[in-house]
Amino acid sequence: MIVLVDIGNSNIVLSKYDGKINQTYRYKTDSSKSIDEYYVIFKDVIKEARGMIISSVVPELNVIFKNLSIKYLNIEPMFIGPGVKTGVKIIVDNPKEVGSDLVASAAAVIGEYGDNAIVVDMGTATTFTLIEKKVIKGVSITTGLVTSRDALVGKASQISQFEFKTPTKVIATNTIDCLNSGLLYGHSFMVKGVVEEIKKQNKCDYQVIITGGASRFIKDLFDDYYVFDDLLLLKGLVSIYQKNS
């Protein structure tokens, strides 16, 4: 059994792989926690692990997770980064700037969906990764859906925090429905618009895969042309681990 770890800016997602990806566990990212504090939180998930692979976009937590794995599991964890075989080439101005989360998702796409795709990852930021012939050609980055909501709530004194709910129509008649309509329809049309512009500029039709924690909020606003895969990054971690084991 190996432990799959996705350390994002907002959340840390853990799962176990023993021939299949098991239940996922989501925790709030907290750079102030110690090795021992994280172990207390994770111990029921990571016990009996024989390996660990990590995608991290929070560098200050890398040493915490490395030392946690060594101290409590006697395992040297594998981090997605230089020297690790991924099956993905990166052709951009500075390949080191491409996040390990995007690389892991690209590895999964190439293995499961094909060599040409657009990956939309909806987390703290919403990113669009263009993959052609197993090569990451570039990325577009914008504000994430939850980040947009939190920024609006923080700046508007008469708006309080609320839960997302799929709108039934664009024009609503109460504050919560108006916010859901504007944010969810707005973000979904933004995603569709950016995808169409990428296809237009590159004169190519791509498989589009949407993933990330916030993708579930807009899924019902998309047709079957768009594939939703909330395990995409974890599948990529499995693929990369197997390439390097």
ChimeraX attribute file (.defattr): number of C-alpha atoms within 10 A of each C-alpha:
attribute: neighborCount
match mode: 1-to-1
recipient: residues
	/A:1	15
	/A:2	21
	/A:3	25
	/A:4	28
	/A:5	23
	/A:6	22
	/A:7	25
	/A:8	18
	/A:9	16
	/A:10	18
	/A:11	17
	/A:12	17
	/A:13	19
	/A:14	21
	/A:15	19
	/A:16	24
	/A:17	19
	/A:18	10
	/A:19	9
	/A:20	10
	/A:21	16
	/A:22	13
	/A:23	10
	/A:24	14
	/A:25	14
	/A:26	14
	/A:27	14
	/A:28	12
	/A:29	16
	/A:30	14
	/A:31	13
	/A:32	9
	/A:33	12
	/A:34	13
	/A:35	18
	/A:36	15
	/A:37	11
	/A:38	14
	/A:39	19
	/A:40	9
	/A:41	11
	/A:42	14
	/A:43	13
	/A:44	9
	/A:45	16
	/A:46	22
	/A:47	15
	/A:48	12
	/A:49	17
	/A:50	14
	/A:51	21
	/A:52	25
	/A:53	20
	/A:54	25
	/A:55	27
	/A:56	22
	/A:57	17
	/A:58	15
	/A:59	10
	/A:60	11
	/A:61	18
	/A:62	18
	/A:63	11
	/A:64	16
	/A:65	22
	/A:66	18
	/A:67	17
	/A:68	21
	/A:69	20
	/A:70	12
	/A:71	14
	/A:72	14
	/A:73	18
	/A:74	13
	/A:75	16
	/A:76	17
	/A:77	21
	/A:78	19
	/A:79	19
	/A:80	21
	/A:81	16
	/A:82	10
	/A:83	8
	/A:84	13
	/A:85	15
	/A:86	22
	/A:87	17
	/A:88	20
	/A:89	18
	/A:90	16
	/A:91	12
	/A:92	14
	/A:93	10
	/A:94	8
	/A:95	13
	/A:96	11
	/A:97	8
	/A:98	19
	/A:99	15
	/A:100	22
	/A:101	23
	/A:102	21
	/A:103	25
	/A:104	26
	/A:105	25
	/A:106	33
	/A:107	27
	/A:108	24
	/A:109	26
	/A:110	20
	/A:111	15
	/A:112	12
	/A:113	15
	/A:114	16
	/A:115	18
	/A:116	21
	/A:117	24
	/A:118	24
	/A:119	26
	/A:120	27
	/A:121	27
	/A:122	23
	/A:123	21
	/A:124	20
	/A:125	19
	/A:126	22
	/A:127	23
	/A:128	24
	/A:129	25
	/A:130	24
	/A:131	25
	/A:132	18
	/A:133	13
	/A:134	20
	/A:135	20
	/A:136	23
	/A:137	15
	/A:138	16
	/A:139	16
	/A:140	12
	/A:141	12
	/A:142	14
	/A:143	14
	/A:144	18
	/A:145	24
	/A:146	21
	/A:147	15
	/A:148	16
	/A:149	18
	/A:150	14
	/A:151	11
	/A:152	15
	/A:153	15
	/A:154	13
	/A:155	9
	/A:156	9
	/A:157	8
	/A:158	8
	/A:159	13
	/A:160	12
	/A:161	11
	/A:162	12
	/A:163	10
	/A:164	19
	/A:165	14
	/A:166	16
	/A:167	22
	/A:168	11
	/A:169	11
	/A:170	13
	/A:171	11
	/A:172	15
	/A:173	7
	/A:174	8
	/A:175	12
	/A:176	18
	/A:177	19
	/A:178	16
	/A:179	20
	/A:180	23
	/A:181	21
	/A:182	16
	/A:183	19
	/A:184	23
	/A:185	18
	/A:186	14
	/A:187	18
	/A:188	19
	/A:189	14
	/A:190	13
	/A:191	18
	/A:192	13
	/A:193	12
	/A:194	14
	/A:195	20
	/A:196	15
	/A:197	11
	/A:198	18
	/A:199	15
	/A:200	11
	/A:201	8
	/A:202	11
	/A:203	9
	/A:204	12
	/A:205	14
	/A:206	20
	/A:207	16
	/A:208	21
	/A:209	22
	/A:210	22
	/A:211	23
	/A:212	20
	/A:213	18
	/A:214	20
	/A:215	20
	/A:216	16
	/A:217	18
	/A:218	19
	/A:219	18
	/A:220	12
	/A:221	13
	/A:222	13
	/A:223	8
	/A:224	8
	/A:225	9
	/A:226	14
	/A:227	16
	/A:228	19
	/A:229	16
	/A:230	18
	/A:231	16
	/A:232	23
	/A:233	27
	/A:234	28
	/A:235	24
	/A:236	26
	/A:237	31
	/A:238	23
	/A:239	18
	/A:240	23
	/A:241	22
	/A:242	11
	/A:243	12
	/A:244	11
	/A:245	7
